[in-house]
Structures are given as C-alpha cells and as structure tokens.
Amino acid sequence: MIVAAGLTPAWQQILVFEALRVGEVNRARQALWCASGKVLNVGVALAHLGAESRTVTLLGGAPRAPIEREFAEHRAELIAAETKAATRVCTTVLDRSSGLTTELVENAAAIREVEMASFRAMFRQAVADADVVVLTGSLPSGASTDTFADLLADAPRACRAILDVRGPALLAALVRRPLLAKPNREELATTLGIAIETEEQCLAAAQSLCRGGAEWALVTHGDRPALLVSEARAFRVYPASVDAVNPIGAGDCLTAAVAWAYSGGRPMSEAVRYGMAAAANNVEALLPARLSRERVEKLAALVRVETVDGG
C-alpha cells in the first residue's frame, strides 16, 4: 500500500492559446479543468499505474465535489478532511506559438487547528498498513515547519518515506530518516541557502541531505539529467526524449512512479528509471498525471542510468 499525503491540493484550469499576447484580449483555443496540485497529481498517477494506493488531503468549497468525482472516475481512493476555506484554483497557460508554459498559482488558504487535527487523524488511519508514504507539496499558512516530521512519526516503523517537499519543512523531516528526498535543483539551492551552478555543487548539496538523514536524494533539473545520490553512491539519470505538450505535473509523476516501482521490489536506481519514464509520459499529455503504464514501461527502457565518477 502506498499513501500519498499533502495539504495543498488544487482545482486546475488549463488554457491553450495559439499565441498569447500579454496586455491584450486572448481567446483560448481549449479550456480544461482537472484535479491537480502535487498531492492529487501523485494520487492520480498512482491509480493509473495500477498501484494499491490512497490519497489523504484537505478539500473545501466548490472544488471539493468535482475533485471527488474525478478520483471516483479514476478508481482512486481519496480521503479528505473538510476545510472551511475553498480549495485553491490554479491556472496553466500554454502558448503554442512560443512553446512557453505559464503557471498562475493561488496560495493555499490558512489551515485551522481543528482542520489539521482532522487531517492528521485521517492520515494516521490511512498509513497504518502502508509500506511507502509520499509526503508532497508546500505547507499552508498556519502549518508548523515540523508538520511533515510529525506526520512521519505517525507512520509505522517499517513504512518508507518519500519527501517531495522543500525548505525548512524538508530539513526538519530529515530526522525521520526518509528513504528519499526529491527536490529539484532550484528547490535544493533555496532549501540550503546556497548557489548551485555546477554538477559538483549539486552532488555536494544532495549528499548533505543524506548526511542529514535521507537514505537517498534525487535532484531533478527539468529535461536535463537528474542526480541520484546516497552517502556512498551517485548516479546520473538521463531522461527519455519525448515531444512535450504540458510539463506541469511531471515531477509529481516521477515521485509516484518511484514509489510504485520501489514498493514493487525494484532497487532505488531502477525505481528512478521508472520515475523518469513517468515524467516523460506526463509531458506528452495535456492533462497531468494521466499516465499509461504500458507507455511508462516502454519509456523506462530509454532512460539511461550511469555511475558518477567517484560515486
């Protein structure tokens, strides 16, 4: 059982324009809505991969009902604490003429103490039989920096944790000795308060997460090679080349597929191969996280993993 948990889901609008002109009236060629935000993307991706999974989050207001309907359509288990504030709405703008993607992000509303207590109780029950837990996304206003660390304290001792979080919340959670920390390069630099401009700097920064408690650190860098690092080993992982339609959610699909492959018995370097394949499959589609397991299997064969000298 894999549990995906996070506190900042979203109801997502995707607008496609032939050519976006800032400061002018623009008429979208296509408009779509879907459940999104990191935690919901992970949950949907796990369902499409065929993983036994459940998603734990917070939902409120008008977006709650369509998000619940969508998870039911995906046959994905969704457990959501009720919030007084409405779930945030975010918008992805795709400009076909330039190939640029613009993300308009609404910050999540502040969480109340009673809502956090309800979420934590639901999480504790959901994770009781889990072998892997994915904690993902940012923290809403009002949530403690120790939130993810506290949630991991509620997980069974044998449950392995994957953290797709950043900043002080990530550093605080390392004390729980997670299986994997998965920042991108920009998030890692911000988390540690340093500049990362070279691969050597990135390796050193990733290894500092391992010294802090993570068994592995995976640092992604868009469509460029990722680095998978432990205290003793380091791998460079080259993504499969695909035609990009919408990159939003690629990192979430990577996280989901790593959890799925690892829980299926694959070693971490192989699990990351499947994660990179899932990220590539995601960018091929307009809607995030609607993966094809067959396509992921094919793309995984195209992902190259090599040992970094000295790793």
Summary of the structure (lengths in Angstrom):
residues: 311
radius of gyration: 18.5
end to end distance: 31.9
largest distance: 55.8
contacts: 1118
relative contact order: 0.14
helix: 36%
strand: 25%
